[in-house]
Amino acid sequence: MRIWRSLDDVPADLAATVVTIGNFDGVHLGHRAVLRRTRELADELGHRVVAVTFDPHPIAVLRPDHAPQPLTEVGTRCALLADAGVDDVFVLPFDREVAAWTPEEFVQRVVVDGLHARAVVVGANFRFGARAAGDVTFLREFGREHGFTAEGIELDGGPQVWSSTYVRTCLAAGDVEGAAEALGRPFSLVGQVVRGDQRGRELGYPTANVPTHGLAAPADGVYAGRLRVLDEGDPLHGAWLPVAISVGTNPTFEGERDRRVESYVLDHEGIELYDRTVEVTFTARIRGMVRFDGVDELLERMALDVERTRELLEGTA
């Protein structure tokens, strides 16, 4: 996969393409319906698929106080797009100048001149251009004059219309199963393991601490899930390890305010994950976050959480 981060990066001799455009945050099942149709059309025409996405999210520029927490950072989003059949990604740096482009300017610069599109596929409710004046109807009309077709695909999942907002709502309620249903896979976070206060190690439950860096995460609580190392060449690369995950600020201990995702790897005494890049997936919620009266009570509950994790993960992939 090639990833372009400006129009200047796009090869001047780029052959005709089939283009899909969207935020693609999370690359949920609704997005995958759009991507599936894009792939089908590209195969029919014999062209490559190029996905156009935005960084940062347009709302973060236009209405920063209302900007949603992203479900994925750009690197993970590109990997998910590749898994869904995309050949190349154009990550359009979104700023006030781009936001001021009229629909005509956007399509002419990006779709026609930049990516040489012969077909465009988007979600049926996709809007773009200054004041969100562009839509699928505009794309079809503009395409008739500039040599490409345009389709709008409904993001239906049966009775549910899948959306990134829906996934975030599930996560805010701790409903990781609901989020997984919309995503078509367990929700996950990707990040580098950092050194925390090592309190878990002192208690006999060493954890891999992964900062969220502003990404969406499940509600505070304890979850069952899995972790894998993503670093190529690492002895642990690719192997899914069962973990009990704590999300929150550790209310039992005073002075801790930073929200963190901490994963305790079951049955792997002495494992060291510092500085490794890992993916942590959430399978099921065990309980909400609780403030305990002391360390003994906390340890007793942590042992129960680990056993419950085993039960929930038993027999699952």
QUIHUWO-V97195 format. One record per pair of residues at least 24 apart in sequence whose ideal C-beta (glycine too) atoms are under 8 Angstrom apart, sorted by the first residue. I is the first residue (numbers start at 0). J is the second residue. Records with the same first field share a line. If there is no record, write none. Layout:
I=J + J
This chain:
0=77 + 80 + 81 + 85 + 86 + 87 + 88
1=86 + 87 + 88
2=77 + 87 + 88 + 90
3=87 + 88 + 89 + 90
4=90 + 92
5=92
6=89 + 108 + 109 + 113
9=89 + 113 + 114
13=114 + 115
14=46 + 47 + 115
15=44 + 46 + 115 + 116 + 117
16=41 + 46 + 47 + 48 + 49 + 87 + 114 + 115 + 116 + 117
17=41 + 44 + 46 + 47 + 48 + 49 + 116 + 117 + 118 + 119 + 120
18=48 + 49 + 50 + 51 + 110 + 114 + 116 + 118 + 119 + 120
19=48 + 49 + 50 + 51 + 85 + 119 + 120 + 121
20=50 + 51 + 52 + 109 + 110 + 119 + 121 + 125 + 127
21=50 + 51 + 52 + 121 + 122 + 125
22=52 + 53 + 56 + 57 + 163
23=50 + 52 + 76 + 79 + 80
24=56 + 67 + 69 + 70 + 71 + 76 + 163
25=70 + 71 + 79 + 163 + 166 + 182
26=71 + 76 + 79 + 80 + 82 + 83 + 182
27=161 + 162 + 163 + 165 + 166 + 181 + 182 + 183
28=156 + 161 + 181 + 182 + 183
29=122 + 154 + 155 + 156 + 160 + 161 + 162 + 181
30=83 + 122 + 154 + 161
31=83 + 183
32=152 + 153 + 154 + 155
33=120 + 121 + 122 + 152 + 154
34=80 + 83 + 84 + 85
35=83 + 84
36=120 + 150 + 152
37=84 + 85 + 120
38=83 + 84 + 85
40=118 + 120 + 150
41=86 + 118
44=117 + 118
46=117 + 118
47=86 + 87
48=84 + 85 + 86 + 87
49=85 + 86 + 87 + 88 + 89 + 114 + 116
50=80 + 85 + 87 + 88 + 89
51=88 + 89 + 91 + 109 + 110 + 114
52=76 + 80 + 88 + 89 + 90 + 91
53=90 + 91 + 93
54=90 + 91 + 92 + 93
55=93
56=93
57=93 + 98
60=93 + 94 + 95 + 98
61=98
67=163 + 164 + 167 + 215
68=167 + 213 + 214 + 215
69=213 + 214 + 215
70=163 + 166 + 167 + 186 + 214 + 215
71=189 + 214
72=189 + 212 + 214
74=189
75=189
89=113 + 114
98=129
99=129
100=128 + 129
101=128 + 129 + 132 + 133
102=127 + 128 + 129 + 132 + 133 + 137 + 141
103=128 + 141
104=128
105=133
106=133 + 137 + 138 + 141 + 145
107=145
110=147
111=145 + 146 + 147
116=147
117=146 + 147 + 148
118=147 + 148 + 149 + 150
119=147 + 148 + 149 + 150
120=149 + 150 + 152
121=149 + 150 + 151 + 152
122=151 + 152 + 153 + 154
123=151 + 152 + 153 + 154
124=151 + 154
125=151
156=181
166=215
167=215
170=215 + 216 + 217 + 218
171=218
172=218
173=217 + 218 + 220 + 284 + 287
174=284
175=217 + 222 + 281 + 282 + 283 + 284
176=283 + 284
178=217 + 281
179=281
185=224 + 225 + 280 + 281 + 282
186=217 + 280 + 281
187=278 + 279 + 280 + 281
188=214 + 216 + 260 + 278 + 279
189=229 + 276 + 277 + 278 + 279
190=260 + 276 + 277
191=274 + 275 + 276 + 277
192=272 + 273 + 274 + 275 + 276 + 277
193=273 + 274
194=273
195=259 + 261
196=255
198=249 + 252
199=261 + 263
202=294 + 297 + 298 + 301
203=298
204=263 + 301 + 305
205=263 + 270
206=245 + 261 + 262 + 263
207=242 + 261 + 262 + 264 + 272 + 277 + 279
208=259 + 260 + 261
209=259 + 260 + 261 + 262 + 277 + 279
210=259 + 260
211=258 + 259 + 260
216=246 + 258 + 260
217=246 + 281 + 284
218=246 + 287
219=246 + 247 + 248 + 258 + 287 + 288
220=245 + 246 + 247 + 284 + 285 + 286 + 287 + 288
221=245 + 246 + 284 + 285 + 286 + 287 + 288 + 304
222=246 + 281 + 282 + 283 + 284 + 285
223=281 + 282 + 283 + 285 + 307 + 308 + 311 + 312
224=262 + 279 + 280 + 281 + 282 + 283 + 312
225=279 + 280 + 282 + 312
226=262 + 264 + 272 + 277 + 278 + 279 + 280
227=277 + 278
228=272 + 275 + 276 + 277
229=275 + 276 + 277 + 278
230=275 + 276
233=275
235=270 + 272 + 275
240=264 + 265 + 267 + 270
241=265 + 266 + 308 + 309 + 312
242=279 + 308
243=285 + 301 + 304 + 305 + 308
244=279 + 281
245=288
246=288
247=288
248=288
250=288 + 289 + 290
251=290 + 291 + 294 + 297
263=305
265=305 + 308 + 309
282=311 + 312 + 315
283=311
285=311
